[in-house]
Amino acid sequence: MRTDIAQIVRLEDYRPSDFLIDRVELDVRLHPTATRVTATLALRPNPEGRADAPLVLDGDEVNLKALALDGRSLPGGEFGASPQSLTIAQPPRRPFTLTIETEIDPTSNTKLMGLYRSSGNYCTQCEAEGFRRITYFLDRPDVMAVYTTRIEAEREEAPVLLGNGNLVEAGAIEGKGRHYAVWHDPHPKPSYLFALVGGRLGRVAKSFTTMSGREVELAIYVEPGKEDRADYALDALERSMRWDEQAFGREYDLDVFNIVAVSDFNMGAMENKGLNIFNDKYVLASPETATDADYANIEAIIAHEYFHNWSGNRVTCRDWFQLCLKEGLTVFRDQEFSSDERSRPVHRIAEVKTLRARQFLEDASPLAHPVRPAQYREINNFYTATVYEKGAEIVRMLKTLIGPEDFRRGMDLYYERCDGTAATVEDFLDAFAEVTGRDLSHFARWYAQAGTPRVTVKGTYDEAARTYRLDFTQETPATPGQPTKEPMAIPVVVGLVARDGGALDASGDRVNAQGVFLLDKASDSVTFTGVASRPVPSIFRGFSAPVKVTLDLTNEELLVLLRHDSDAFNRWQAAQTVAMRLLVELSKGASVPDAAIADFTSALRAFMEADALQDPAFAALAITLPSEADIAQEIGADVDPDAIHRARRHMRRHIGQACLETLQDFRRSLAETGAYSPDAASAGRRALRNASLDLLAAADAELGEALAGEQFASAGNMTDRLASLSVLTTLPGDAREKALAQFEERYRHEPLVLDKWFTLQAAIPEDGTLERVKRLMQHPAFSINNPNRVRSLVGSFAMLNQMQFNRADGSGYEFLADIVLRVDALNPQLAARLLTSFSSWRMMEKTRRGKAEQALRRIAGKPNLSRDVGDIAARSLEEQNA
């Protein structure tokens, strides 16, 4: 196995840059294969740096054309340059100007980092270390400068020229058919927030008035002819800006805010100051091409990138170890926005489902790492669910502990202190410690310790004393590099539910008025007094901490919570827990009494009949079983994906048959009427109707095929059309293949819609799916160079199709290994993300485990791997508790 993957970077080794850059003036002359960049940098020695340090600028495949210091061309003996760095051994010990001219080939840049072309348009991606692919630079987040960018291009090729900040000048270059635009950003920023765009783009725009009365022009640029598909994104942007003013007091600070949608992008979007660049799948939407989930994602990601203007741009991170400081905080902010815009309980359940599916799996894998890592080999591999989703949960726990008023005061102080600086996690926590007087050093362990804590809860009722005691224990499993763990500070929101659904008037010691109990020891307890009858405890209401919970509750007691708990999250969780218990036993081949399954299905049916139509979106979640990946995580070792698939199919059939009439009633009563609307209430009705279709098909394949076929033919929106096609893909036969062919024909010129088509086929749980995926890679719409296409087909097969990716013969693993090695030569970031599909390989039973390890070792042993893929392969193969 390779051991020379990359130099390890450690948090403990951080020191300030020896030099600072106050101003950057860029002159970028765009050309498809020979773009010229002249960077003029105003540098000075850093008083906190080393007095005798050389100037070392970062590069990545840089082609140097000229170099001058204070206007004097430097001879070769005064500097050293390679494609990866530029060094001046004896720079001036005073402020000086360095002018660097480089040449770039944007067309051949398949890595999609730095400056590249997407569908003929020029665009950039500089986070985390992409600016060094444009020019030599101190490419680190704690070096912040004011940028002025002049962009020049052929007017015919690129009539639109965009940069960070405000437009200060534009015009034609006489006699050359070229034009230019000059953009100035008055706010100091790190290089990773630099952006420019040039190309032929359509535009939609509106004016926004800030809370102080300033007028800001909002604009979204898209592929010409698709302007009408940007209306929802533009509306989401306006709502995001208004919400941030009201919820956090944050006002926008430039005269314009631009968003550009591109079709080739490694990420979802990027928060460059005043010029956000988006993957077009998170901008373009119409009822004919986008699902309810697409609309919700557009709303959330537009908000996320806008909210970065303060949590990431105005206050950035000192170093990449602090990545959670901007990403975790901003995820929390976008979650709060979406919760206010939609149903808070439904959105909370969706957040937790994502956390468990992605982050809990990461915590249990060889790729586990703390929210603030102590070291890394390749920073691109730490844009993870742990940093984003678990980082958001830490912020949420902090708010739960100190309350909303003190949380807002702490946020205001954090922004006041850190505006215009590169901050740390300590800076963030210190603001809250000051406004509350709390010592948050124990709470800070959430940033330092990897792994998902496991909390065991046991209840004891004393009828004579009318008391109820809850005993808690916590333990965090060993993770790579952290064999032993200290107890965490875990906020537990707790309540008691009467078995008949009545109210319980009880108070608990060390439980505050909001029902919060702080578990900060390995074991502790809380006692409630005045408890008239034995209650059912409702623990971790609203999922108050990212932990796994073991309760000593019977299935019958859990179903009491489903019927009566006032906390919507725990109602859903109760049904999921009972279902998971049954599914795990079935997957392990245990004999599960029919009565146990019947009791569960009866409870679900009673819930549907009594409550489902009051909140259809919540009901759709409640009647959906845990995924096959969730069940595998719960089993944890010697996992047999085939057995899990059979168990889940068995349970779905039982539920569908037991609730057949109720589900058919939902299909009738929730039928679409009127024009499509993506609002939360309408989306909820569609969600329950389509969840009902899925269970009806599981109960009766013939009925399911008829209902799905009818819906597919008559659907007036993409949500219903795709849902019916999804059901048909689970039913082998001519109807499925005919529907797939019709869908392809209808949307053959819509790449984002064909991505959905690729995904559905990649997820078919049948033996022929791997060959189907290989055939689809030859489809005219598929491109190995486009991240969206690769993720929709190959990524979906590996991440969604647990049964076929984890085939016992190892062919799924070998296929993915082949693709990872092929993509690595083109786009290392994309290849590395595909490779994380192996994260659960150690959970598999012995035969599959051996096949997965062979595939991983083949990847790791390949010469000339990128740092991205080499790092993931090496960590995947390391001993988990090393």
N, C-alpha and C positions, 0 to 999 in steps of 0.2 A: 504494500500500500504506500502511496506517496506520503512523504513526511515533510516535503518542502513546499507546502501549500501556499503559505504567505506568512509574513512576519506578524506576530501577535502584537496587537495594540492593547495596552492596559490602562485602565482608569487611573491607577495609582501613579502612573508615569506622566500624567498631564502636567504641562508647564505652558505658560503664556508664549505666544509667538515672539520671536526676537525682533520682528519688524511689524509695523502697522501700515495699512494703506488707507489714507484719508479720502482720496478721490480717484475715480476710475473714469477715463474718457475712452470710449470704444468707437472705432470707425469700422463698420462691417460692410464690405462690398460683396453682396451675394452673387454667387455663381454656382451652377449645379455641381461642378466638379472641382472648382478652384476658387473658393471663397477666401478673400483676403481680410484678415482681422488685424487692425492696428490698435494696440492697447497702450494707453499712456497712464502710468500708475504714479500717484504721488505718495511716496513712501517716506517713512521716518523710523528711526530706531525706537523700539518699545522700552520705556524706562524700567519695565518689569522684566525685560529679557536679558540675555547675556550680552555684555558690553563688547566682546570680541567675536561675536558670532558671524559666520558667513551668511549671505542671503541665499536661501535655497527655495526656489519656487517649484511647485508641483506641475507635472505635465502628464499627459497620457496620449501617446501616439502623436505628439505635437511635431509639426514640420516648421522649424524656425527659418525665417527669411531675412530678418534684420534685427539688430539690437543696438539701442543707444541709451547712454546715461547722461542726463542733463543736456541732451541735444548732440552729444558727441558719440559717433559710432564706435562701438567697442571692438577692438581687435581680438582675435581668437585667444590670445594668451591671457586676457583679463577675465575670461569666463569659461565655464564648461557647460556644454549642452548635450542632452540626449533626448530621445522622444519622451522620456519619463521625468526629466527634471532639468532645471536651469540653475547653475550655481555661480555666484560672484563671490570669490573668496575674501576679498577686501572691499566691501562696499563702504560708501561714505558714512561717517558717524554723525550725520546731520540729515535734515530733510533733503530728499533728492527725487528726481523724476526719472523713471525708467520707461522707455518706449520699446515695445515688442511687436514685431510684425510676424504673423504666422499665416499658413495656408491650410485650408480644410477642404476635404471632399465630402460634402453632405450626402451625396447620392449613394456612396458606398458604405455609409455608416449604418450598418445593420444592427449595431448594438443599441441604437435609439437612445444614446447618451451623448451629451454635448449638442452640437448642431447637426441636424439631419433633415432629410426630405420625407414628407408623408403625402402621398398622392399628388406630388408635384409642388407642395407647399413647404416652405422652410419653417422649422420650429426647433425649439431647444428643450432639453431636459437636463437640469444641472444638479438636482439632488440625487445622491448625496455628494458625489465627487465627479460631476460631469463638466463643470466649468473648466477644469484643467485639460479637457479635450478641445477647448476653444483657444485658450492661450495659457501661457505659464502664469501661475498665480499662487498666492498663499491661500490655498483652497481648503479653508477650515472655517467653521461657523463663528468663531470668536473674532475673526478679522472682518470688521464692518466698515463699509465705505459708501460714499455718495456717488451714484453712477449717472453719467450722461452718455447716451448711446445714439450715434448717427448710423442709420441703416440706409444703404443704397442698393438699388436693384433695377433690372429691366422693367419698365412700366408695364409692358405687355405680360411679362411672366408673373410679376408680383405687384399688382396695383395697390394692395393693402400692405402697409408696413407698420408694425406695432412693436412697442417696447415697454419697459417698466416706467411707471410714473405718469407724468403729464406730457402731452405733445407741446413742444415749444417752437418748432419750425418745420416746414415742409416745402418742397418745391421741385421743379423740373431741372434737369441738367441739360442745358441747351445743346442740340445737335447730336446727342448720344442716345436718345430714346430711353434714358434712364431718369430716375427720380430719387428723392431722398426724404427721410423724416428724422427729426432729432427729438429724442425723448429724454426727459430729466426726472429722476426720482430724488426728491429732497430728503428722504428718510434713509439714514445709513442702514445697509443690509449686508449680510454675508453673500458670498458668490453663489451659493446654492439657490438663491432666490432670483437670480438673473434670468431674464427671458427675452426672446425676440421671436417675431413671427413675420413671414413675408409670403404672400401668395394671392391667389384668386379666391376670394371668399365673399359669401353673402352675409348680410348683417341685419339684425333686429336690435332695436334700441328703445329706451325710454329714459325719462328724467326721474331722479329720486331726490327728495328734499330731506336732509338730515335733521336731527332733533334741534340743531342750532340754527337751522334755516339755510344751510349751504346747499347749492344745487350740484348734483353729481350725475354725470351721464353714464348710464349702464348700457353695455352693448355686448351682444353675443355674435360671434362670427362662425359660420358653418359653411359646408359645401354648398355652392350656388344651387338654388332650386329646393333647398331643404329649410329655408328660413322659417316656414310655418311650423316646423317641428321643434323650434327653439322657444316657442312662446311659453311653455310650461316652465322651462328652466329659467327664463327671464322673470317670470312671476315668482318662482321660488327664491331667486336672488333678492328681489325686493322685499319679500316677506322675511328673509333671513336678516337683512340689514335692519329692518324695523324691530325684529325680535331682539337682536343683540343690543340695541339701544335700550329697550325696555327691561330686559332680563339682567344685563351686565353693565349697562351704562356706557357701552363702547360705540363710538361714532366713527364713521369712515373718514379718511384723512387726505384723499386725493380728489382731483376734479373729475376723474374718469375711473370706471372699473370695467375692464374688458375680460371676456372669456372667449377662448378659441377652442373649437372642437376638432380633433384630428383623429384619423382612423388607425394610425400606428402609434401605440403608446404602451409602455411597459406597466404603467400604473393605472389607477382610476382617474386621478387628476393631480394637479400640482398648483400650490398656492403662491406662485411667483407674485411679487408685490405689484398689485394693480393690473396684472396680466396673467390670469389663471389659464393654464392649458389643460384641457380635458380629453380623456378618451371619449370619442363621440357617443359611445353607448350610454354615457351618463349625462347627455345633453339632449339628444334627438328623441322625440316621442310624438306619436299620434295614436289614436285609438286603434288604427289598423295595423300598426307595427309594434306597439309597446304594450306590455302587460301592466296590471296594477302594481306588481313588484317593481317594474322598471320605473314607473312614475314615483313610487316611494323612494327608490334609490337615487333618482335624479334630485329629488327634493333634499334628501339627506346629504348627498355629496356636494351639491351646490352650497349648502349651508356650511358643511365642514370646511371646504376650502375658503369660503368667505370668512368664517370665524378665525381662521389662521391669521387674518390680518393683524389681530392682536395677540392671540396665543400661538406664536410661531414667527411672526414677522416683526411687529413692534417690540415684542419680547421674544428673542430667539434662544437657542440652546448654546451653552458655552462650548460643548463638544458633543460628539455623536453618542456618548454614553448617556447624555441627558435627553435622548430622542423622545422618551415618554413624556417629558415636560411639555412638549408641544403637541405630540400626537395623542397621548392618552387624555390630556386635558381637552383637546379639541374634539375628540370622539365623545367625551362626556357632554360637551356643549351641544354637539349636533344631535345627540340622543335626547337631550332635554328639549331642544327645538322640535324634533319630530314628535315627541310625546305630547307637547302642547298643541301641535298642529293636528294630531290624530288621536287615537285612543291610548292613553298612558298605560293601562294594564296590558293591552295587546302588544304595544311596542316593547314593553319591558320583557314580556315572554319571548318576543323575537330576539331581543338583545341577548338574553340568557341562552337561548337555543344556539345562537352563533358562537357565544363564548364557549359553551360546552363542546360544541362540534369541532371547533378550531383550537381554542386556547387550552382547554383541559387535555386534549389529545397531545398538544405540544408539550405541556408540562409532564406528561407521562412517557415522553419519548426521549431518545438520545439527544434531541435538539432543544431540550428544556434549558431555559436561561432565566435569570432574574429580569424584572421589569426594567431595572437599570443594570445592564450587564457589567461585569467587572473587566471583561476583556472581549476582543473579537479579532477574527482574522480578516473578514470581509464585511464591511458595514452594510452593504446592500442586503445581506442575509438576515439583518436584524429589524427589518420592517415587517414585524411579525404580529400575530394575534396577541402575544404576551405584551408587547409594547403598546399596541393600540387598545385592544379590548380589555385586557387586565389592567392596563394603565388607567382606563376610564373608570373601572370598578374601584380603584383606589381613591380616585377623586370623589366618587359617589359615597364611599364609606366615610371619607372625611366629612362630607356634608351631613351624613347621617349622625356622626358622632357629635358635631358641634352645633348642628341646627342651621336652618337656612339663613337666618339673619347674620350670624357670625360668619357663615361661609361667604356671603356677599361682601361683608366688611373685609374679610381676608383677601378676597379676589381684588377688591379695589386697592388695598394696600400693596398687593403684589404688583399690579400694573403701575401704580404710582412710583414704587421704588425701582422697578426694573425696566421701565419704558426706555427703549433705545439701547438696551444692553443685551449681552449674551448670558443667560442665567443658568442656575443649577437647581436640582431638586431641593437642596437645602434652602435656597432663596425662596422657593415656593412654600415649603413647610414653615419657614421662619415667619412669614407673613401671618399665617393662621395661629401660630404659637403666640405671637405678640398680641393679636386682637382678642384671644381667648384666655391668655395666661396659662395655657396647657403645655405640658411637656410632651412633645410629639416624637421623641426619640424612639420609643417602642413602636409606635405606629409606622415609623420609617422602615422597619424591617420588611414591609410589603415591597419596597423597592429593591431590597438587597437579597431576599431569599427566593429561590425558584421553587416550583412545585405547588400543587393544589392541597391546602390543608384538608384533613378529614376530621370532621366533628361528629362525635357520637353523643346522642342525647337519650337519657333514660328518665322516665317520669315515675314519681311515687306519690300516691294519694293517701292521706291520713283522714279517714272519715270522721273519727272522733274529734280530732283537732281542727277539722275543716281547713287543712293545708294541702298544698300540692307543691312538691319539690321537683325541680328539673336539674339533673346532674349532667354536666358537660365535660367531655374530654376532647383534646385536640392533638393531632399529630400530623406533621408534614413529612412525606416520604423523602428518602434520599434522591438527589438528582445529580447529574454530572458535575463534579467539582465541589459538591456540597453534601457530604455523607451524613452530617448531623445538622439538625435544625433547632432553632429557638422558638418558643411559643410566640404566636402572632397576636396582635391586638385586633380582635374580631368583633365587630358590632353585630349583635343578635337582636333583631326586632321580633318580639314574641307576643303572643296573645293566647287566650284560652277560649275554646269553643265548647258550648254545652252540647251534649250528645243529641238533644232534641232540637237543637238550633236556637234555643233561647239565649238570652244574654247572661253573662257571668260577671258579677260585680266582685272583682278581686284585685288586690294590689300585691305587687311583688317587691321584695327588698332589692335595692340596687337596680331597679327598672325605672327609667325616667318616665315622664308624662307621655312621651311619644312611643313608649314600649321598648326602649333600647336598653339592652343589657350588654356590658362590655366583657367579653371573654378574653382575658389577656394572660391567663396562666395555662399550664398543661391540663389542669382540671379545676373545675369550680362548680358552684351550684347557685340557684336562685329559688327562693321559697315564696309562694303566693299564699296569702291568708284570706280567710272569709270565703272559701270555695265551697259552695253548697253541695256540689255533687262532683263525681270524678269527671274531669274535663278531657277534651282532646286538645293537646297543645298544637298551636300553629307557630312553627319555628322558622326563622329567617324569612319573615314576611317581606314581600317585594324583592326577594333574593338580596338580602342586606349585606351579604359578603360572598366573594367567589370561592366557595368551599363545597366539598362533597359532604353530604349529611347522611348519617345512619340513625334511624329512629326506631324505637321499640314499639311501634304502632302496628296493629293488625291491619289487614286489608279493610276490614269492616270499619275500623276507626278512621282510616284514610278516606274512605268514601263518605264518612260524616263531614269531613272537610270539603269534599267536592260539593256536597249539598248545601252546607251552611256557613262556611268560612266567609267572613267579610272581606278578606284579602283575596283579590282575584288571582294573583300569582299563585298563591298556595292552593287555591281550588284546582287550578291547572296542574300544579305540581303533584297534588294528591293522586289525580288520575294517572299521571305519568309514572309515578312510583309503583302503583299497583300493576300497571301494564308492564313495566320493566321487570318486576319480580316474576311475573308469569312468563314473560318472553325469555328471560335468562334460564329459567328452569326448563322450558321447552327446548331451548337451544342446546342445553347440556344433555338432552335426552332423558330428563327426569319425567316421572309420571305425574302429570298435573291433573288433579280431579276435574272432571267436567263441571262440577258445581262451582269451583273457583272461577273458572272462565265465565260461567253463566251469571254468577253474582256480579262480576265486573261489567259484563255487557248489559245486565239489567240496570245497573246504576247509571251507565252511560245513556241508556234509553230514557230513563227517568229524567236525567239532566236535560237531554235534548227536548223532551216533551214539555218540561216546565220552564226552561230558561233560554234555550238556544236562540230563539227569535228576538230576545231582548238585546242580545249583543252577538250577532252572527259571526263577527270576526273572531271573538273569543271562543265561540262554540266550535268553529272550524279548527282551531288549535287544540281544543280539549278532546276532540274525537280523532285526532291524528296520532298514531302510535309513535313511540321513539323510533328513530331511524336505525338501519342496520349498523351504521358506524357507531351510534350511541350504544347499542346493545353490545357491540364488540368491546367498547371502552369499559362498560360495566363488568363484563366477564373478565377482561384484563389479561388473561394468559391462556395459552393453548386454544386460541379462538379458531372455530371452524365456520367460515363465512357461509358455506352451503347450509349448514344446520340453522344458522341465524336467519337466513332467507326463508327457509321452510317454516320456521317458527312464526315469523312475522306474517307470512302469507296465511298461515293457519289462523292466527288471531284476527286478521282483517276479515277473513271469510266468516268467522263466528260473529263478529260485530255486525257485519253487513247483513247476515241472515237474521240475527236477532232484532235488528232495527230497520228491517226492510221497509215497512210501511211508513215509518217516521221519515226515513231518508227520501222516499218517493214524495212524501208531502212537502219536504223542503224543496225538492226539485220543482214542484208545481208552484208553491207559494212565493219562491224567491226568483221566479223567472224574470229575465231582463225586460223592462218596459221603458220606453223613451230613449232619449239620446244617452250615449255613454258619458259617464263622468268619473274621473279618477279620485273623487273625494273618498274619505275613509269609510263613511257609511255605505256607499255604493260598493266599494271594494270588499267590504265585509260580507255583504249579501252574496256577491259572486264567490267569495272564498268558501262559504258554507255550502252553497249549491254545488260547487265543484268538488269539495271534500266528500259530499254525499255521493256524487257520481263515482268517485274512486272506490268507495266502500260498496256501492251497489255492484260494480264490476267485479269486485273481489268475491261477493256473495254469489253472483250469477253471471258468468262470462257472456252468455248469450244476451241477457238483458243489458249488461254493461256495453256490449258492442253496439246494440241497437240505439241505446240512449246517447252514447258518445258519437256514433255516426250521425245521428240527427242533429246534435249540437254542433258538430264540426261543419256540417253543411249550412246551418242557418246562423251561425255565430255572427254577431255584429261588431265584435271587437276582438283584439288579439288575446286578451285574458281567457275568454271562453273558448276561442278556437284552439289555443295552445293546450288548455286543460283537457279538452276532449281528445286531442291528438296524443297527449301524454297517457291518457287511459288506454287508448287504442294500441300504443306501443307495448303495453303489458299483455296484449291478447294476440298471440301469433295467428297469422292467417292473411287471406287476401285483403280483407278490409283494412288492416294496418298498412300493408304495402301500398294500396291504392291511395289511402289518405296521405301517406308520406310523399308519394309522387305528386299529388295535387298541391300539397303545401309547397313543395319545391318549385313547381311550375309557377305558382302564384307569386312567389317571393324571390324568384331567381335573380332579380336585380337589387335585392335588399340585403346587403351583407350582414347587418346586425340581426335581421330576422332569420337568415340562414344559420347564424350561430345557434339560435334556439333549436333549429332542426338538427344540427349536428349534435347538440347536447342530448336531446331526447334519444337519439339512436345510440349514442355512446353509453347511455345508462340502461339499455335493455338488458335485463338479467337472464341472458340465454347464452348457450355455448357458442353460437355463431356470431356473437357481438364483436369479438376481437377481429375476425375477418372482415366484418362490416366496417369497422373503424379503419382498417387498412385500406379498404376500397374507397372509403370516403376521403382519405388523404389524397386520392387522385382526382377528386371532384374539382371542376373548374373554379369553384368559389373558394376552395381551400388554398391557403398559402402558408408555407412553413415560416415565412418572414413576418407574418402578421400575428402579433401576440393574441388578439381576440380570437382568431381562427384556431390557433393552437390550443388555447385554453378551453375553447368550447368543445373541441373534439377530443384531443389527447388528454387534456386536464380533466375533463368530465369523466372520461373512462376511468382514469386512475383514482379520482377523488369520490365519485358518486357511485360507481359500479363495484361495490365491495366484493361481490361474488366473482365477477369475471376478472377484475384486476388481480385478485388474490387466488387465481386458479391453482389447483394443486400441482399441475404439471409445470408451473413456473413460467408459462408462455406470456402471461400478462406482465410479469416483471421484466422479462427479456425484451419485450416490445418497448416498454417505457425506457429501459436502459438504452436501447438503440436510438430512440428519439432524443433523449437527453444529450447523448454524445453528438448527435447530428446538430441539434439546436445550439449546443455550447459553442460551436465554431462560428455561429451567426450572432447570437444574442445570449450572452452568459446569464444575465439576470432572469430571463424567461426560463432557461434551462434549469437554473437552480431552484426556481419555484416549482417546476414540474417534479424535480427530484424529491422535494419534501413530501410527495405522496407516499414515500417509503417510511414515513415517520412511525407508523404502527407495526412495522415488520416484526419487532420482537414479541408482539402480542400473539402472533400466529402460532398454530400448532406446528409440530416439529418439521414436517415435510415442507410446508410453505415457508417456514422460517429459514430453512436451509436454502431453498431456491432464491428467496429474496436476498439473502446474504451473498450468494454467488453473483447475482446481478449487481449488487452494490460494490463488490470487490472488483468486478470487471470495470465498472466506471472509475473507481478510485485508482486503479492501476493503469489507466489510459494516459500515455504521455501528453504533455502540453495542455492539460486541463486548465480552464480558467480558474481564477481564484474563487469565484462564486461557487462553481460546481465542486471544485476540490475541497472547499471548506465544508459544504453540506455532506459530501460523501464521507469525509474523514470523521466528522462528528457523528454521523449516523452509525458508523462502525466502532466507535469508541465504546469501551465498557461503560455501562450506564452509571455506575456508582464510582467511577474513577475520579 
